[in-house]
Amino acid sequence: MAENLTLDLISRYVYRDDTEIKAVDGLKLDKMYIAEEGTRKQIFAYSGKQVIHVAYYGKMKIEDIIPLVSEKLLSYQE
C-alpha cells in the first residue's frame, strides 16, 4: 500500500512531464524517489507503512537533504 501511495503522490506533485524521477538505493528505507525542477527538489519515500513527501525550495544539494529525510522517516518507526 505504501508503494501505491508514494506513486500517487509523485503523479500529483510532479507537475512537468519532462521531470526525471530517480530511484535512490542504498538506504535503510524500502524505497526513495527524487525529482528536481530548478530550485524545487522533492523527495518521496516510504519504509514499512510510513510515507513521506518533502518539497524543498533552495540552493542546498539534494545529496545533503536525502540523509535528513531518511533519518526523520526512520525515527517514526522506533
DSSP file (Angstrom, degrees, kcal/mol; ACC not computed):
  #  RESIDUE AA STRUCTURE BP1 BP2  ACC     N-H-->O    O-->H-N    N-H-->O    O-->H-N    TCO  KAPPA ALPHA  PHI   PSI    X-CA   Y-CA   Z-CA
    1    1 A M     >        0   0    0      0, 0.0     4,-2.3     0, 0.0     5,-0.2   0.000 360.0 360.0 360.0 -37.9    0.0    0.0    0.0
    2    2 A A  H  >  +     0   0    0     46,-0.2     4,-2.4     1,-0.2     5,-0.2   0.873 360.0  53.8 -63.9 -37.3    2.9    2.4    0.8
    3    3 A E  H  > S+     0   0    0      2,-0.2     4,-2.3     1,-0.2    -1,-0.2   0.935 109.9  46.9 -61.8 -46.4    4.3    1.9   -2.7
    4    4 A N  H  > S+     0   0    0      1,-0.2     4,-2.1     2,-0.2    -2,-0.2   0.897 112.3  49.6 -64.2 -41.1    1.0    2.8   -4.3
    5    5 A L  H  X S+     0   0    0     -4,-2.3     4,-2.3     2,-0.2    -1,-0.2   0.911 110.5  50.9 -63.6 -42.1    0.5    5.9   -2.1
    6    6 A T  H  X S+     0   0    0     -4,-2.4     4,-2.1     1,-0.2    -2,-0.2   0.920 110.8  47.8 -61.7 -44.6    4.1    7.1   -2.9
    7    7 A L  H  X S+     0   0    0     -4,-2.3     4,-2.2     1,-0.2    -1,-0.2   0.864 110.3  52.8 -65.8 -35.5    3.5    6.7   -6.7
    8    8 A D  H  X S+     0   0    0     -4,-2.1     4,-1.6     2,-0.2    -2,-0.2   0.898 108.4  50.6 -64.3 -40.7    0.2    8.6   -6.3
    9    9 A L  H  X S+     0   0    0     -4,-2.3     4,-2.6     2,-0.2     5,-0.3   0.899 109.4  51.1 -63.4 -40.6    2.0   11.4   -4.6
   10   10 A I  H  X S+     0   0    0     -4,-2.1     4,-2.0     1,-0.2    -2,-0.2   0.939 110.3  48.2 -62.0 -47.0    4.6   11.6   -7.3
   11   11 A S  H  < S+     0   0    0     -4,-2.2    -1,-0.2     1,-0.2    -2,-0.2   0.796 116.4  45.2 -66.6 -26.3    1.9   11.8  -10.0
   12   12 A R  H  < S+     0   0    0     -4,-1.6    -2,-0.2    -5,-0.2    -1,-0.2   0.886 121.4  32.7 -82.2 -40.0    0.1   14.5   -8.1
   13   13 A Y  H  < S+     0   0    0     -4,-2.6     2,-0.9    -5,-0.1    -2,-0.2   0.577  96.7  81.4-102.1 -11.1    3.0   16.7   -7.1
   14   14 A V     <  -     0   0    0     -4,-2.0    -1,-0.1    -5,-0.3     5,-0.0  -0.840  59.0-179.7 -94.9 104.7    5.5   16.4  -10.0
   15   15 A Y        +     0   0    0     -2,-0.9     2,-0.3     3,-0.0    -1,-0.2   0.853  52.4  70.7 -79.0 -37.9    3.9   18.9  -12.4
   16   16 A R    >   -     0   0    0      1,-0.1     3,-1.1     2,-0.0     0, 0.0  -0.651  66.2-147.6 -91.0 136.5    6.1   18.7  -15.5
   17   17 A D  T 3  S+     0   0    0     -2,-0.3    -1,-0.1     1,-0.2    -2,-0.0   0.757  97.4  58.0 -69.6 -24.8    6.1   15.6  -17.7
   18   18 A D  T 3  S+     0   0    0      2,-0.1     2,-0.4    -3,-0.0    -1,-0.2   0.408  77.1 116.9 -89.4   4.0    9.8   16.1  -18.6
   19   19 A T    <   -     0   0    0     -3,-1.1     2,-0.4     1,-0.1    18,-0.1  -0.572  65.3-130.9 -73.4 127.6   11.0   16.0  -15.0
   20   20 A E        -     0   0    0     -2,-0.4    16,-0.7    16,-0.3     2,-0.6  -0.663  15.9-156.4 -81.9 129.7   13.2   13.0  -14.3
   21   21 A I  E     -A   35   0A   0     -2,-0.4     2,-0.4    14,-0.1    14,-0.2  -0.935  12.5-164.3-108.1 120.9   12.3   10.9  -11.3
   22   22 A K  E     -A   34   0A   0     12,-2.6    12,-2.6    -2,-0.6     2,-0.4  -0.857  14.6-135.6-110.9 139.8   15.2    8.9   -9.9
   23   23 A A  E     -A   33   0A   0     -2,-0.4     2,-0.5    10,-0.2    10,-0.2  -0.759  18.8-146.7 -88.2 137.3   15.1    6.0   -7.5
   24   24 A V  E     -A   32   0A   0      8,-3.2     8,-0.6    -2,-0.4     3,-0.2  -0.921  18.2-174.6-108.7 125.9   17.7    6.1   -4.7
   25   25 A D        +     0   0    0     -2,-0.5     3,-0.1     1,-0.1     6,-0.1  -0.621  53.3  59.4-110.3 171.7   19.1    2.9   -3.4
   26   26 A G  S    S+     0   0    0      1,-0.3     2,-0.2    -2,-0.2    -1,-0.1   0.593  77.4 113.4  88.1  11.7   21.5    2.0   -0.6
   27   27 A L  S    S-     0   0    0     -3,-0.2    -1,-0.3     2,-0.2     5,-0.0  -0.657  78.5-114.0-108.3 168.8   19.4    3.4    2.2
   28   28 A K  S    S+     0   0    0     -2,-0.2     2,-0.1    -3,-0.1    -1,-0.0   0.483  89.3  98.3 -78.6  -1.7   17.6    1.7    5.1
   29   29 A L  S    S-     0   0    0      1,-0.1    18,-0.2    18,-0.1    -2,-0.2  -0.406  83.2-122.4 -81.9 160.7   14.3    2.7    3.6
   30   30 A D  S    S-     0   0    0     16,-1.1     2,-0.3     1,-0.3    17,-0.2   0.922  89.2 -16.2 -66.9 -43.5   12.1    0.5    1.4
   31   31 A K  E     - B   0  46A   0     15,-1.8    15,-2.3    -6,-0.1     2,-0.3  -0.973  56.9-169.7-161.8 146.1   12.2    3.0   -1.5
   32   32 A M  E     -AB  24  45A   0     -8,-0.6    -8,-3.2    -2,-0.3     2,-0.4  -0.995   5.4-170.7-140.2 137.1   13.1    6.6   -2.1
   33   33 A Y  E     -AB  23  44A   0     11,-3.3    11,-2.7    -2,-0.3     2,-0.4  -0.953   5.3-161.8-123.4 145.1   12.4    8.7   -5.3
   34   34 A I  E     -AB  22  43A   0    -12,-2.6   -12,-2.6    -2,-0.4     2,-0.4  -0.962   6.1-173.5-126.9 148.5   13.8   12.2   -6.0
   35   35 A A  E     -AB  21  42A   0      7,-2.2     7,-2.9    -2,-0.4     2,-0.4  -0.994   6.1-165.5-138.7 131.1   12.6   14.8   -8.5
   36   36 A E  E     + B   0  41A   0    -16,-0.7   -16,-0.3    -2,-0.4     2,-0.3  -0.973  14.0 171.4-123.2 131.2   14.4   18.1   -9.3
   37   37 A E  E >   - B   0  40A   0      3,-3.2     3,-2.1    -2,-0.4     2,-0.3  -0.813  67.1 -66.4-134.3  92.5   13.0   21.1  -11.2
   38   38 A G  T 3  S-     0   0    0     -2,-0.3    -1,-0.1     1,-0.3     0, 0.0  -0.476 119.8  -9.9  64.6-122.8   15.3   24.0  -10.9
   39   39 A T  T 3  S+     0   0    0     -2,-0.3    19,-1.9    -3,-0.1     2,-0.6   0.554 119.2  94.0 -85.0  -6.9   15.4   25.1   -7.3
   40   40 A R  E <   +BC  37  57A   0     -3,-2.1    -3,-3.2    17,-0.2     2,-0.4  -0.768  53.5 179.8 -89.7 121.9   12.5   22.9   -6.4
   41   41 A K  E     -BC  36  56A   0     15,-3.2    15,-3.5    -2,-0.6     2,-0.4  -0.978   5.2-167.9-122.7 134.6   13.6   19.5   -5.1
   42   42 A Q  E     -BC  35  55A   0     -7,-2.9    -7,-2.2    -2,-0.4     2,-0.4  -0.966   5.7-166.0-126.0 140.4   11.1   16.8   -4.0
   43   43 A I  E     -BC  34  54A   0     11,-2.7    11,-2.7    -2,-0.4     2,-0.4  -0.991   3.2-174.8-125.0 130.6   11.7   13.6   -2.1
   44   44 A F  E     +BC  33  53A   0    -11,-2.7   -11,-3.3    -2,-0.4     2,-0.3  -0.994  20.4 157.1-122.3 126.4    9.1   10.8   -1.9
   45   45 A A  E     -BC  32  52A   0      7,-2.4     7,-2.8    -2,-0.4     2,-0.3  -0.984  20.3-169.1-149.3 157.2   10.0    7.8    0.4
   46   46 A Y  E     -BC  31  51A   0    -15,-2.3   -15,-1.8    -2,-0.3   -16,-1.1  -0.996   7.4-178.0-147.9 152.9    8.5    5.0    2.3
   47   47 A S  E >  S- C   0  50A   0      3,-2.2     3,-2.0    -2,-0.3     2,-0.4  -0.906  71.7 -38.1-148.8 117.1    9.5    2.5    4.9
   48   48 A G  T 3  S-     0   0    0     -2,-0.3   -46,-0.2     1,-0.3    29,-0.0  -0.537 126.7 -24.6  65.0-124.3    7.0   -0.1    6.1
   49   49 A K  T 3  S+     0   0    0     -2,-0.4     2,-0.4    -3,-0.1    -1,-0.3   0.419 115.9 103.6 -97.7  -0.6    3.7    1.7    6.4
   50   50 A Q  E <   -C   47   0A   0     -3,-2.0    -3,-2.2    23,-0.0     2,-0.4  -0.701  48.3-176.1 -88.9 131.2    5.3    5.2    6.8
   51   51 A V  E     -C   46   0A   0     -2,-0.4     2,-0.4    -5,-0.2    -5,-0.2  -0.971   1.3-174.2-127.1 141.2    5.3    7.5    3.8
   52   52 A I  E     -C   45   0A   0     -7,-2.8    -7,-2.4    -2,-0.4     2,-0.4  -0.996  11.1-170.5-137.8 143.6    6.9   11.0    3.5
   53   53 A H  E     -C   44   0A   0     -2,-0.4     2,-0.4    -9,-0.2    -9,-0.2  -0.993  10.9-175.6-130.2 124.2    6.9   13.7    0.8
   54   54 A V  E     -C   43   0A   0    -11,-2.7   -11,-2.7    -2,-0.4     2,-0.5  -0.983   8.3-166.8-123.4 127.8    9.2   16.6    1.2
   55   55 A A  E     -C   42   0A   0     -2,-0.4     2,-0.4   -13,-0.2   -13,-0.2  -0.968  11.9-172.9-111.5 127.1    9.3   19.6   -1.1
   56   56 A Y  E     -C   41   0A   0    -15,-3.5   -15,-3.2    -2,-0.5     2,-0.6  -0.977  12.0-167.5-124.9 131.1   12.4   21.9   -0.7
   57   57 A Y  E     +C   40   0A   0     -2,-0.4     2,-0.3   -17,-0.2   -17,-0.2  -0.967  50.0  69.7-115.9 114.3   13.0   25.2   -2.4
   58   58 A G  S    S-     0   0    0    -19,-1.9    -2,-0.1    -2,-0.6     0, 0.0  -0.986  87.4 -76.4 166.0-172.2   16.5   26.4   -2.1
   59   59 A K  S    S+     0   0    0     -2,-0.3    -1,-0.1     2,-0.1   -19,-0.0   0.498  79.1 117.3 -96.3  -6.4   20.2   26.0   -3.1
   60   60 A M  S    S-     0   0    0      1,-0.1    -2,-0.1   -21,-0.1     2,-0.1  -0.357  71.8-108.9 -64.3 141.8   21.0   23.1   -0.9
   61   61 A K    >>  -     0   0    0      1,-0.1     3,-1.3    -2,-0.0     4,-0.9  -0.430  16.5-126.2 -73.0 146.4   22.1   20.0   -2.8
   62   62 A I  H 3> S+     0   0    0      1,-0.3     4,-2.2     2,-0.2     3,-0.4   0.815 109.5  64.6 -61.2 -31.1   19.7   17.0   -2.9
   63   63 A E  H 34 S+     0   0    0      1,-0.2    -1,-0.3     2,-0.2    -3,-0.0   0.776 102.9  48.5 -64.0 -26.1   22.5   14.8   -1.6
   64   64 A D  H <4 S+     0   0    0     -3,-1.3     4,-0.5     2,-0.1    -1,-0.2   0.720 112.0  48.6 -84.5 -22.6   22.6   16.8    1.6
   65   65 A I  H  X S+     0   0    0     -4,-0.9     4,-2.1    -3,-0.4     3,-0.4   0.832  96.3  70.8 -84.9 -35.5   18.8   16.6    2.0
   66   66 A I  H  X S+     0   0    0     -4,-2.2     4,-2.6     1,-0.2     5,-0.2   0.890  97.0  48.7 -53.6 -49.3   18.4   12.8    1.5
   67   67 A P  H  > S+     0   0    0      0, 0.0     4,-2.4     0, 0.0    -1,-0.2   0.859 110.2  52.9 -63.4 -32.2   20.0   11.7    4.8
   68   68 A L  H  > S+     0   0    0     -4,-0.5     4,-2.0    -3,-0.4    -2,-0.2   0.914 111.7  44.5 -67.3 -42.5   17.9   14.2    6.8
   69   69 A V  H  X S+     0   0    0     -4,-2.1     4,-2.5     2,-0.2     5,-0.2   0.915 113.7  50.6 -67.2 -43.1   14.7   12.8    5.3
   70   70 A S  H  X S+     0   0    0     -4,-2.6     4,-2.3    -5,-0.2    -2,-0.2   0.924 110.9  48.7 -60.1 -45.8   15.8    9.2    5.7
   71   71 A E  H  X S+     0   0    0     -4,-2.4     4,-1.5    -5,-0.2    -1,-0.2   0.900 112.0  49.1 -61.9 -42.1   16.7    9.9    9.4
   72   72 A K  H  X S+     0   0    0     -4,-2.0     4,-0.8     2,-0.2    -2,-0.2   0.922 111.7  47.8 -65.5 -44.8   13.3   11.5   10.0
   73   73 A L  H >< S+     0   0    0     -4,-2.5     3,-0.8     1,-0.2     4,-0.3   0.908 112.3  49.3 -64.3 -41.6   11.3    8.7    8.4
   74   74 A L  H >< S+     0   0    0     -4,-2.3     3,-1.1     1,-0.2     4,-0.3   0.795 101.3  64.4 -68.2 -27.5   13.2    6.0   10.3
   75   75 A S  H >< S+     0   0    0     -4,-1.5     3,-0.7     1,-0.2    -1,-0.2   0.765  94.9  60.1 -67.8 -23.6   12.7    7.9   13.6
   76   76 A Y  T << S+     0   0    0     -3,-0.8    -1,-0.2    -4,-0.8    -2,-0.2   0.645  97.3  60.6 -77.0 -14.1    8.9    7.3   13.3
   77   77 A Q  T <         0   0    0     -3,-1.1    -1,-0.2    -4,-0.3    -2,-0.2   0.534 360.0 360.0 -90.6  -6.6    9.4    3.6   13.3
   78   78 A E    <         0   0    0     -3,-0.7    -1,-0.2    -4,-0.3    -2,-0.1   0.486 360.0 360.0 -79.1 360.0   11.0    3.4   16.7
